[in-house]
């Protein structure tokens, strides 16, 4: 039995029934016994992290495909919001597990590393303001995660709205943005 088949089956079942769905459903979806499932994944949490790890790898692959495109950073930011919306329940469940927030932070760090080259290219082109860094991306992910603590059917809409609100803060300063930048500098004592 192929590990990818098991992960796809688990992702399908967890998407339909939630992370607490019986593992028998995962085994049935994959067409294997529960013993085969357990031979590959020690427990539900290991299966969940493997799904999340695979999704971060897919995100990294998308980032590489977008390298060199004019609006790659903003496209990837939209994709990040969509993926967070799709996986908010899984993320929330895993954060309560034994690996908890440390494993989620490790996966988030990998996603940020995927975004950084596109951010640097967008900043070099003048499309994104200078000064945005990995810590800001981490904050954006936290803000999106907060926005996604909503009913399942509303998450994608909320993620898209959150990105629409965040995006202007990423763009090069002009007019009203300059005033906001001055206010931020004043608050941080950088004047």
Z-matrix of the N, CA and C atoms (Angstrom, degrees):
N
C 1 1.458
C 2 1.517 1 108.46
N 3 1.261 2 115.29 1 133.11
C 4 1.455 3 124.63 2 -178.15
C 5 1.536 4 110.31 3 -79.95
N 6 1.336 5 115.49 4 131.37
C 7 1.473 6 121.48 5 179.24
C 8 1.532 7 111.04 6 -57.50
N 9 1.335 8 116.40 7 -39.51
C 10 1.469 9 120.80 8 -179.67
C 11 1.528 10 111.16 9 -61.87
N 12 1.335 11 116.48 10 -36.05
C 13 1.471 12 120.49 11 177.85
C 14 1.522 13 110.83 12 -65.26
N 15 1.335 14 115.86 13 -42.15
C 16 1.462 15 119.89 14 178.15
C 17 1.527 16 111.31 15 -64.16
N 18 1.343 17 116.28 16 -41.86
C 19 1.468 18 120.03 17 179.69
C 20 1.525 19 110.99 18 -64.88
N 21 1.325 20 116.00 19 -41.55
C 22 1.475 21 119.22 20 178.95
C 23 1.523 22 110.55 21 -63.53
N 24 1.321 23 116.34 22 -42.92
C 25 1.469 24 120.34 23 178.66
C 26 1.524 25 110.81 24 -62.27
N 27 1.328 26 116.85 25 -44.61
C 28 1.468 27 120.50 26 179.99
C 29 1.520 28 110.81 27 -64.40
N 30 1.319 29 116.51 28 -41.95
C 31 1.466 30 119.71 29 178.82
C 32 1.524 31 110.51 30 -61.14
N 33 1.319 32 116.61 31 -42.70
C 34 1.465 33 121.03 32 179.00
C 35 1.528 34 111.06 33 -62.54
N 36 1.319 35 116.22 34 -47.94
C 37 1.470 36 120.55 35 -178.50
C 38 1.525 37 110.79 36 -64.84
N 39 1.330 38 117.23 37 -46.02
C 40 1.465 39 120.17 38 -179.11
C 41 1.524 40 111.29 39 -65.41
N 42 1.324 41 117.61 40 -33.75
C 43 1.468 42 120.48 41 177.32
C 44 1.521 43 110.97 42 -66.74
N 45 1.314 44 115.63 43 -39.93
C 46 1.470 45 120.86 44 -178.99
C 47 1.522 46 113.46 45 -75.88
N 48 1.344 47 116.10 46 -44.00
C 49 1.464 48 120.76 47 -168.02
C 50 1.524 49 114.55 48 -116.12
N 51 1.327 50 117.80 49 -3.49
C 52 1.455 51 120.67 50 -177.53
C 53 1.520 52 111.54 51 92.05
N 54 1.322 53 115.14 52 164.30
C 55 1.461 54 121.32 53 -175.15
C 56 1.524 55 112.64 54 -67.10
N 57 1.317 56 117.74 55 -19.97
C 58 1.464 57 121.57 56 -179.88
C 59 1.531 58 113.07 57 -89.04
N 60 1.333 59 117.12 58 8.30
C 61 1.471 60 120.22 59 179.38
C 62 1.527 61 109.85 60 -59.48
N 63 1.319 62 116.92 61 146.39
C 64 1.466 63 119.70 62 178.73
C 65 1.537 64 111.24 63 -58.74
N 66 1.323 65 116.11 64 137.04
C 67 1.469 66 119.79 65 -179.81
C 68 1.527 67 111.72 66 -65.78
N 69 1.337 68 117.34 67 -19.18
C 70 1.462 69 120.58 68 174.58
C 71 1.527 70 110.35 69 -60.36
N 72 1.346 71 116.63 70 -34.91
C 73 1.467 72 120.21 71 177.52
C 74 1.527 73 110.89 72 -65.17
N 75 1.316 74 116.72 73 -38.29
C 76 1.465 75 120.93 74 178.37
C 77 1.522 76 109.33 75 -64.54
N 78 1.327 77 115.87 76 -47.65
C 79 1.469 78 120.09 77 179.62
C 80 1.535 79 110.40 78 -59.77
N 81 1.323 80 117.10 79 -44.07
C 82 1.461 81 121.01 80 179.54
C 83 1.527 82 111.08 81 -63.23
N 84 1.318 83 116.91 82 -42.88
C 85 1.474 84 121.07 83 179.04
C 86 1.526 85 110.58 84 -61.07
N 87 1.322 86 117.02 85 -36.84
C 88 1.468 87 121.84 86 -179.86
C 89 1.530 88 111.82 87 -82.70
N 90 1.339 89 116.73 88 -14.05
C 91 1.458 90 120.34 89 -178.51
C 92 1.524 91 113.16 90 75.74
N 93 1.343 92 115.61 91 33.15
C 94 1.468 93 120.72 92 -179.62
C 95 1.525 94 108.95 93 -130.95
N 96 1.327 95 115.03 94 172.60
C 97 1.463 96 119.52 95 174.83
C 98 1.532 97 108.98 96 -82.47
N 99 1.324 98 114.39 97 163.07
C 100 1.465 99 118.39 98 176.68
C 101 1.536 100 110.35 99 -64.90
N 102 1.315 101 117.41 100 -30.71
C 103 1.462 102 121.94 101 177.28
C 104 1.530 103 110.20 102 -61.41
N 105 1.307 104 117.01 103 -43.48
C 106 1.472 105 120.91 104 177.67
C 107 1.520 106 110.22 105 -62.93
N 108 1.306 107 116.07 106 -41.78
C 109 1.467 108 119.83 107 177.44
C 110 1.530 109 110.06 108 -60.05
N 111 1.337 110 117.22 109 -45.79
C 112 1.467 111 121.63 110 -178.47
C 113 1.534 112 112.56 111 -70.07
N 114 1.316 113 116.77 112 -26.12
C 115 1.463 114 119.56 113 175.82
C 116 1.535 115 110.40 114 -65.46
N 117 1.324 116 116.03 115 -30.10
C 118 1.468 117 121.36 116 -178.23
C 119 1.521 118 112.78 117 -93.26
N 120 1.325 119 116.65 118 -29.89
C 121 1.467 120 121.71 119 -177.62
C 122 1.523 121 108.63 120 -138.20
N 123 1.318 122 115.98 121 121.77
C 124 1.463 123 121.40 122 -174.75
C 125 1.525 124 112.99 123 -60.09
N 126 1.338 125 115.88 124 -37.31
C 127 1.460 126 119.56 125 -177.51
C 128 1.529 127 109.77 126 -158.90
N 129 1.303 128 114.80 127 179.19
C 130 1.465 129 122.64 128 -178.74
C 131 1.533 130 111.09 129 -56.88
N 132 1.328 131 115.31 130 -42.16
C 133 1.462 132 120.29 131 -178.01
C 134 1.528 133 110.95 132 -63.67
N 135 1.318 134 117.42 133 -43.64
C 136 1.475 135 121.16 134 178.38
C 137 1.525 136 109.96 135 -61.73
N 138 1.305 137 116.58 136 -39.31
C 139 1.464 138 121.38 137 177.43
C 140 1.529 139 110.52 138 -65.10
N 141 1.326 140 116.18 139 -43.83
C 142 1.463 141 120.44 140 178.57
C 143 1.517 142 112.38 141 -61.70
N 144 1.336 143 116.94 142 -44.84
C 145 1.466 144 119.91 143 178.96
C 146 1.515 145 111.27 144 -64.89
N 147 1.329 146 116.90 145 -36.46
C 148 1.466 147 119.84 146 178.40
C 149 1.536 148 110.58 147 -64.81
N 150 1.329 149 116.94 148 -39.34
C 151 1.466 150 120.66 149 176.14
C 152 1.524 151 109.38 150 -62.45
N 153 1.321 152 115.83 151 -48.07
C 154 1.464 153 120.80 152 -178.48
C 155 1.530 154 110.34 153 -61.58
N 156 1.329 155 116.14 154 -42.86
C 157 1.460 156 120.89 155 178.90
C 158 1.532 157 110.45 156 -60.11
N 159 1.319 158 116.44 157 -42.97
C 160 1.459 159 120.99 158 178.34
C 161 1.531 160 110.96 159 -63.14
N 162 1.321 161 116.86 160 -40.13
C 163 1.463 162 120.17 161 179.62
C 164 1.529 163 111.38 162 -66.93
N 165 1.321 164 117.03 163 -36.08
C 166 1.469 165 120.02 164 176.33
C 167 1.527 166 109.35 165 -66.87
N 168 1.335 167 117.57 166 -38.51
C 169 1.465 168 120.59 167 177.00
C 170 1.526 169 110.54 168 -63.73
N 171 1.315 170 117.67 169 -42.16
C 172 1.467 171 121.38 170 177.21
C 173 1.528 172 110.34 171 -62.42
N 174 1.322 173 116.92 172 -39.44
C 175 1.462 174 121.94 173 177.56
C 176 1.533 175 109.74 174 -63.01
N 177 1.329 176 116.61 175 -43.03
C 178 1.462 177 121.57 176 177.59
C 179 1.528 178 110.34 177 -61.62
N 180 1.317 179 117.50 178 -41.25
C 181 1.470 180 121.38 179 177.22
C 182 1.528 181 110.67 180 -61.34
N 183 1.325 182 116.67 181 -42.41
C 184 1.474 183 120.68 182 177.63
C 185 1.529 184 110.68 183 -62.72
N 186 1.320 185 116.00 184 -41.17
C 187 1.468 186 120.23 185 179.09
C 188 1.527 187 110.40 186 -60.31
N 189 1.331 188 117.21 187 -43.44
C 190 1.463 189 120.58 188 179.27
C 191 1.518 190 111.08 189 -63.38
N 192 1.335 191 117.01 190 -37.96
C 193 1.472 192 120.87 191 178.46
C 194 1.526 193 111.21 192 -64.89
N 195 1.320 194 116.12 193 -33.26
C 196 1.472 195 120.80 194 -177.14
C 197 1.529 196 112.76 195 -83.47
N 198 1.324 197 117.37 196 -11.30
C 199 1.471 198 120.22 197 179.96
C 200 1.526 199 109.06 198 -57.95
N 201 1.319 200 115.51 199 133.37
C 202 1.454 201 120.90 200 179.06
C 203 1.518 202 114.60 201 87.42
N 204 1.331 203 117.71 202 -6.61
C 205 1.464 204 119.12 203 176.38
C 206 1.527 205 109.30 204 -84.91
N 207 1.315 206 116.34 205 152.59
C 208 1.455 207 120.76 206 -173.89
C 209 1.524 208 113.04 207 -61.16
N 210 1.304 209 117.92 208 -40.78
C 211 1.467 210 120.51 209 -175.95
C 212 1.531 211 112.10 210 -116.28
N 213 1.332 212 116.73 211 29.31
C 214 1.458 213 121.94 212 -175.27
C 215 1.516 214 114.03 213 -54.48
N 216 1.331 215 117.18 214 -42.59
C 217 1.465 216 119.60 215 -178.48
C 218 1.525 217 111.37 216 -61.98
N 219 1.331 218 116.80 217 -47.35
C 220 1.465 219 119.51 218 -177.39
C 221 1.529 220 111.68 219 -69.11
N 222 1.331 221 116.88 220 -35.60
C 223 1.466 222 120.41 221 175.90
C 224 1.532 223 109.29 222 -63.41
N 225 1.339 224 116.09 223 -44.21
C 226 1.458 225 120.01 224 179.91
C 227 1.527 226 111.33 225 -66.00
N 228 1.316 227 117.37 226 -35.46
C 229 1.464 228 120.94 227 177.07
C 230 1.534 229 110.36 228 -63.09
N 231 1.331 230 116.75 229 -42.20
C 232 1.465 231 120.39 230 175.90
C 233 1.530 232 110.77 231 -62.33
N 234 1.340 233 115.77 232 -42.68
C 235 1.459 234 120.43 233 178.70
C 236 1.528 235 110.88 234 -63.17
N 237 1.321 236 116.52 235 -39.98
C 238 1.466 237 120.97 236 176.95
C 239 1.528 238 110.38 237 -58.26
N 240 1.318 239 116.81 238 -45.98
C 241 1.467 240 120.50 239 179.78
C 242 1.528 241 110.98 240 -61.18
N 243 1.338 242 116.40 241 -43.21
C 244 1.466 243 119.90 242 178.97
C 245 1.523 244 111.36 243 -62.88
N 246 1.332 245 116.34 244 -45.05
C 247 1.463 246 120.07 245 -178.48
C 248 1.528 247 111.27 246 -65.86
N 249 1.324 248 116.89 247 -38.91
C 250 1.458 249 119.44 248 177.08
C 251 1.523 250 110.63 249 -63.54
N 252 1.331 251 116.36 250 -39.59
C 253 1.468 252 120.32 251 178.40
C 254 1.530 253 110.77 252 -64.11
N 255 1.336 254 116.55 253 -42.81
C 256 1.459 255 120.85 254 -179.08
C 257 1.525 256 112.32 255 -65.43
N 258 1.330 257 116.59 256 -30.62
C 259 1.465 258 120.84 257 -171.74
C 260 1.526 259 113.65 258 -114.64
N 261 1.316 260 117.69 259 16.49
C 262 1.464 261 120.85 260 -176.71
C 263 1.526 262 111.61 261 -59.94
N 264 1.307 263 117.90 262 -41.22
C 265 1.467 264 120.73 263 -179.71
C 266 1.520 265 111.80 264 -65.93
N 267 1.322 266 116.90 265 -40.63
C 268 1.461 267 121.16 266 178.74
C 269 1.522 268 110.22 267 -64.91
N 270 1.305 269 116.12 268 -44.79
C 271 1.468 270 121.04 269 179.32
C 272 1.518 271 110.90 270 -60.63
N 273 1.307 272 115.92 271 -45.28
C 274 1.470 273 120.89 272 -179.70
C 275 1.525 274 111.09 273 -62.91
N 276 1.323 275 117.05 274 -43.33
C 277 1.465 276 120.81 275 -179.87
C 278 1.526 277 111.00 276 -65.91
N 279 1.323 278 117.27 277 -43.04
C 280 1.458 279 120.56 278 -179.10
C 281 1.524 280 112.03 279 -67.31
N 282 1.314 281 117.13 280 -32.61
C 283 1.463 282 119.76 281 -179.36
C 284 1.528 283 111.61 282 -65.96
N 285 1.330 284 116.58 283 -19.54
C 286 1.461 285 120.77 284 177.39
C 287 1.523 286 112.20 285 -89.57
N 288 1.341 287 117.60 286 -7.59
C 289 1.455 288 121.96 287 -176.17
C 290 1.517 289 112.96 288 -77.02
N 291 1.336 290 115.72 289 -175.50
C 292 1.460 291 120.45 290 -176.40
C 293 1.526 292 112.18 291 -67.31
N 294 1.334 293 117.52 292 -36.16
C 295 1.466 294 120.33 293 176.44
C 296 1.512 295 110.52 294 -76.80
N 297 1.319 296 114.43 295 -29.66
C 298 1.452 297 123.81 296 173.23
C 299 1.497 298 116.30 297 49.05
N 300 1.303 299 113.12 298 -137.84
C 301 1.458 300 120.70 299 -172.32
C 302 1.518 301 113.11 300 -66.08
N 303 1.325 302 118.29 301 -27.40
C 304 1.468 303 120.29 302 -179.78
C 305 1.521 304 111.46 303 -64.04
N 306 1.329 305 117.48 304 -45.03
C 307 1.461 306 120.28 305 179.23
C 308 1.525 307 111.41 306 -68.80
N 309 1.316 308 117.18 307 -38.91
C 310 1.457 309 120.55 308 176.45
C 311 1.531 310 109.53 309 -63.10
N 312 1.325 311 117.48 310 -41.77
C 313 1.471 312 121.31 311 178.76
C 314 1.527 313 110.85 312 -63.13
N 315 1.325 314 116.91 313 -38.70
C 316 1.467 315 120.64 314 178.19
C 317 1.528 316 110.64 315 -62.69
N 318 1.318 317 117.08 316 -43.88
C 319 1.460 318 120.80 317 178.39
C 320 1.528 319 110.97 318 -67.28
N 321 1.323 320 116.65 319 -38.76
C 322 1.467 321 120.37 320 178.12
C 323 1.527 322 110.32 321 -64.03
N 324 1.333 323 116.82 322 -39.50
C 325 1.460 324 121.41 323 178.11
C 326 1.530 325 110.69 324 -61.40
N 327 1.339 326 116.43 325 -40.24
C 328 1.471 327 119.62 326 176.27
C 329 1.516 328 111.06 327 -62.42
N 330 1.323 329 117.64 328 -41.33
C 331 1.467 330 120.78 329 178.67
C 332 1.531 331 110.48 330 -63.68
N 333 1.320 332 116.77 331 -42.07
C 334 1.467 333 120.68 332 178.80
C 335 1.521 334 109.97 333 -62.40
N 336 1.321 335 117.35 334 -41.36
C 337 1.466 336 120.41 335 177.79
C 338 1.532 337 111.54 336 -61.04
N 339 1.329 338 116.92 337 -31.25
C 340 1.464 339 121.01 338 176.42
C 341 1.522 340 111.79 339 -69.26
N 342 1.314 341 115.79 340 -33.09
C 343 1.469 342 121.13 341 -176.77
C 344 1.527 343 112.06 342 -79.89
N 345 1.320 344 117.26 343 -32.07
C 346 1.471 345 121.50 344 -170.98
C 347 1.531 346 115.06 345 -53.79
N 348 1.337 347 120.71 346 -44.26
C 349 1.468 348 118.37 347 178.86
C 350 1.529 349 113.12 348 -61.65
N 351 1.334 350 116.17 349 -36.80
C 352 1.464 351 119.53 350 178.44
C 353 1.524 352 111.13 351 -70.53
N 354 1.323 353 116.36 352 -36.41
C 355 1.467 354 120.50 353 175.69
C 356 1.526 355 109.83 354 -62.65
N 357 1.331 356 117.13 355 -46.97
C 358 1.469 357 120.97 356 -179.43
C 359 1.533 358 110.87 357 -60.58
N 360 1.323 359 116.96 358 -41.34
C 361 1.472 360 120.44 359 179.11
C 362 1.530 361 110.87 360 -65.55
N 363 1.332 362 116.73 361 -41.12
C 364 1.468 363 120.46 362 179.47
C 365 1.526 364 110.72 363 -66.75
N 366 1.326 365 116.81 364 -37.55
C 367 1.465 366 120.13 365 177.04
C 368 1.523 367 110.44 366 -67.63
N 369 1.318 368 117.83 367 -41.47
C 370 1.469 369 121.41 368 179.12
C 371 1.529 370 111.23 369 -63.46
N 372 1.324 371 116.62 370 -33.25
C 373 1.468 372 121.04 371 178.75
C 374 1.522 373 112.19 372 -80.73
N 375 1.342 374 117.26 373 -8.62
C 376 1.460 375 120.97 374 -178.98
C 377 1.514 376 113.98 375 82.75
N 378 1.354 377 116.49 376 11.10
C 379 1.463 378 120.20 377 -178.57
C 380 1.522 379 112.62 378 -84.07
N 381 1.336 380 116.42 379 -25.38
C 382 1.461 381 122.63 380 178.63
C 383 1.522 382 106.50 381 -125.86
N 384 1.306 383 116.28 382 139.58
C 385 1.465 384 119.02 383 -175.43
C 386 1.517 385 112.26 384 -66.50
N 387 1.291 386 114.92 385 149.69
C 388 1.459 387 121.35 386 177.44
C 389 1.530 388 108.71 387 -66.75
N 390 1.304 389 115.80 388 156.34
C 391 1.460 390 119.93 389 176.08
C 392 1.514 391 113.92 390 97.45
N 393 1.333 392 118.03 391 -15.91
C 394 1.460 393 120.37 392 174.99
C 395 1.526 394 106.18 393 -74.57
N 396 1.331 395 117.31 394 130.63
C 397 1.459 396 120.18 395 -176.95
C 398 1.531 397 110.77 396 -137.30
N 399 1.326 398 115.97 397 -172.41
C 400 1.469 399 121.67 398 -177.62
C 401 1.527 400 111.69 399 -59.44
N 402 1.325 401 117.12 400 -37.23
C 403 1.471 402 119.49 401 178.34
C 404 1.525 403 110.85 402 -63.87
N 405 1.335 404 116.82 403 -36.75
C 406 1.463 405 120.30 404 177.34
C 407 1.528 406 110.81 405 -67.31
N 408 1.333 407 116.49 406 -39.95
C 409 1.464 408 119.58 407 177.17
C 410 1.525 409 110.65 408 -62.78
N 411 1.323 410 116.54 409 -40.13
C 412 1.461 411 120.65 410 176.75
C 413 1.534 412 110.33 411 -60.82
N 414 1.322 413 116.08 412 -41.75
C 415 1.463 414 120.64 413 177.94
C 416 1.525 415 111.27 414 -64.63
N 417 1.335 416 116.84 415 -40.24
C 418 1.464 417 120.66 416 178.07
C 419 1.530 418 109.76 417 -61.03
N 420 1.318 419 116.65 418 -43.03
C 421 1.471 420 120.10 419 178.74
C 422 1.530 421 110.32 420 -62.69
N 423 1.328 422 116.94 421 -42.02
C 424 1.473 423 120.41 422 177.37
C 425 1.529 424 110.73 423 -62.77
N 426 1.332 425 116.74 424 -41.44
C 427 1.467 426 120.44 425 179.36
C 428 1.530 427 110.26 426 -63.70
N 429 1.335 428 115.88 427 -43.02
C 430 1.465 429 119.30 428 177.81
C 431 1.523 430 110.79 429 -63.66
N 432 1.319 431 117.07 430 -43.41
C 433 1.469 432 120.41 431 178.95
C 434 1.521 433 110.34 432 -59.14
N 435 1.319 434 117.13 433 -40.84
C 436 1.463 435 120.65 434 177.34
C 437 1.521 436 111.95 435 -63.53
N 438 1.321 437 115.91 436 -39.83
C 439 1.466 438 120.23 437 179.70
C 440 1.525 439 111.70 438 -67.95
N 441 1.322 440 116.32 439 -22.28
C 442 1.463 441 120.25 440 -174.97
C 443 1.523 442 113.67 441 -92.33
N 444 1.300 443 117.06 442 5.69
C 445 1.464 444 119.71 443 174.37
C 446 1.523 445 107.11 444 -81.24
N 447 1.312 446 113.91 445 73.83
C 448 1.463 447 121.68 446 -174.11
C 449 1.522 448 108.20 447 -146.30
N 450 1.337 449 116.62 448 169.68
C 451 1.463 450 118.98 449 175.88
C 452 1.534 451 110.91 450 -54.36
N 453 1.309 452 116.30 451 145.14
C 454 1.460 453 123.14 452 -174.73
C 455 1.524 454 113.26 453 -51.54
N 456 1.317 455 118.55 454 -45.11
C 457 1.464 456 120.46 455 -175.48
C 458 1.522 457 113.12 456 -72.09
N 459 1.310 458 118.80 457 -8.62
C 460 1.461 459 123.03 458 -178.18
C 461 1.536 460 112.52 459 -103.91
N 462 1.319 461 118.21 460 -6.68
C 463 1.466 462 120.78 461 -170.76
C 464 1.520 463 114.06 462 -64.16
N 465 1.315 464 118.38 463 -45.24
C 466 1.466 465 120.35 464 -177.87
C 467 1.526 466 110.67 465 -63.20
N 468 1.310 467 117.21 466 -42.79
C 469 1.461 468 120.92 467 177.78
C 470 1.525 469 110.69 468 -61.30
N 471 1.302 470 116.91 469 -43.27
C 472 1.474 471 121.05 470 179.00
C 473 1.530 472 111.14 471 -65.77
N 474 1.322 473 117.58 472 -39.40
C 475 1.470 474 121.06 473 178.81
C 476 1.524 475 110.32 474 -63.70
N 477 1.317 476 116.48 475 -43.78
C 478 1.470 477 120.25 476 179.19
C 479 1.531 478 110.55 477 -64.80
N 480 1.294 479 117.33 478 -39.87
C 481 1.476 480 121.16 479 178.18
C 482 1.524 481 110.73 480 -66.19
N 483 1.319 482 116.89 481 -42.37
C 484 1.466 483 120.26 482 178.93
C 485 1.526 484 110.84 483 -61.32
N 486 1.332 485 117.43 484 -43.24
C 487 1.470 486 120.32 485 178.16
C 488 1.531 487 110.19 486 -63.88
N 489 1.316 488 117.42 487 -38.63
C 490 1.465 489 120.17 488 177.99
C 491 1.533 490 111.23 489 -61.96
N 492 1.319 491 116.65 490 -33.34
C 493 1.468 492 120.29 491 177.60
C 494 1.529 493 111.94 492 -78.33
N 495 1.317 494 117.58 493 -33.95
C 496 1.468 495 122.14 494 -178.21
C 497 1.527 496 111.85 495 -76.27
N 498 1.324 497 117.17 496 -38.72
C 499 1.461 498 123.05 497 -172.53
C 500 1.528 499 114.21 498 -50.76
N 501 1.330 500 120.36 499 -45.99
C 502 1.478 501 119.07 500 -179.29
C 503 1.529 502 113.33 501 -58.87
N 504 1.316 503 117.17 502 -30.04
C 505 1.458 504 120.12 503 178.90
C 506 1.516 505 113.42 504 -72.21
N 507 1.314 506 117.19 505 -13.79
C 508 1.458 507 122.11 506 179.63
C 509 1.526 508 112.49 507 -93.11
N 510 1.314 509 115.45 508 -19.49
C 511 1.466 510 119.94 509 -175.14
C 512 1.520 511 111.11 510 -77.04
N 513 1.342 512 116.28 511 155.52
C 514 1.469 513 118.93 512 178.83
C 515 1.524 514 111.02 513 -55.88
N 516 1.320 515 115.60 514 145.78
C 517 1.467 516 121.61 515 -176.64
C 518 1.522 517 111.23 516 -67.94
N 519 1.326 518 114.11 517 137.72
C 520 1.463 519 121.53 518 171.12
C 521 1.521 520 107.36 519 -163.33
N 522 1.294 521 116.75 520 144.28
C 523 1.463 522 122.20 521 176.69
C 524 1.513 523 112.93 522 53.74
N 525 1.328 524 116.02 523 -115.82
C 526 1.468 525 121.96 524 -176.76
C 527 1.530 526 111.19 525 -62.03
N 528 1.330 527 116.23 526 -31.65
C 529 1.465 528 118.59 527 179.50
C 530 1.522 529 111.11 528 -64.92
N 531 1.337 530 117.42 529 -34.70
C 532 1.463 531 120.34 530 178.40
C 533 1.521 532 110.83 531 -62.33
N 534 1.345 533 116.10 532 -39.40
C 535 1.453 534 120.21 533 178.12
C 536 1.528 535 110.54 534 -64.00
N 537 1.333 536 116.50 535 -42.34
C 538 1.467 537 120.71 536 178.55
C 539 1.528 538 110.26 537 -64.05
N 540 1.324 539 117.08 538 -38.81
C 541 1.469 540 121.06 539 178.95
C 542 1.522 541 110.17 540 -64.76
N 543 1.348 542 116.66 541 -43.63
C 544 1.471 543 119.67 542 178.42
C 545 1.528 544 110.30 543 -61.52
N 546 1.330 545 116.80 544 -42.52
C 547 1.469 546 120.35 545 178.05
C 548 1.527 547 111.18 546 -61.77
N 549 1.331 548 116.38 547 -41.44
C 550 1.458 549 120.00 548 178.75
C 551 1.530 550 110.28 549 -64.36
N 552 1.323 551 117.62 550 -40.65
C 553 1.456 552 121.49 551 179.71
C 554 1.538 553 110.08 552 -64.82
N 555 1.330 554 115.17 553 -40.00
C 556 1.456 555 119.44 554 178.42
C 557 1.528 556 111.24 555 -62.05
N 558 1.345 557 115.17 556 -43.88
C 559 1.458 558 119.11 557 -179.71
C 560 1.532 559 112.59 558 -65.58
N 561 1.325 560 116.10 559 -33.18
C 562 1.459 561 118.94 560 -178.76
C 563 1.534 562 112.95 561 -90.03
N 564 1.349 563 116.82 562 -3.15
C 565 1.459 564 121.14 563 178.46
C 566 1.512 565 113.60 564 77.13
N 567 1.350 566 118.16 565 20.64
C 568 1.462 567 121.91 566 -178.40
C 569 1.521 568 113.73 567 -89.79
N 570 1.313 569 119.86 568 6.55
C 571 1.455 570 121.97 569 -178.27
C 572 1.508 571 111.63 570 -67.50
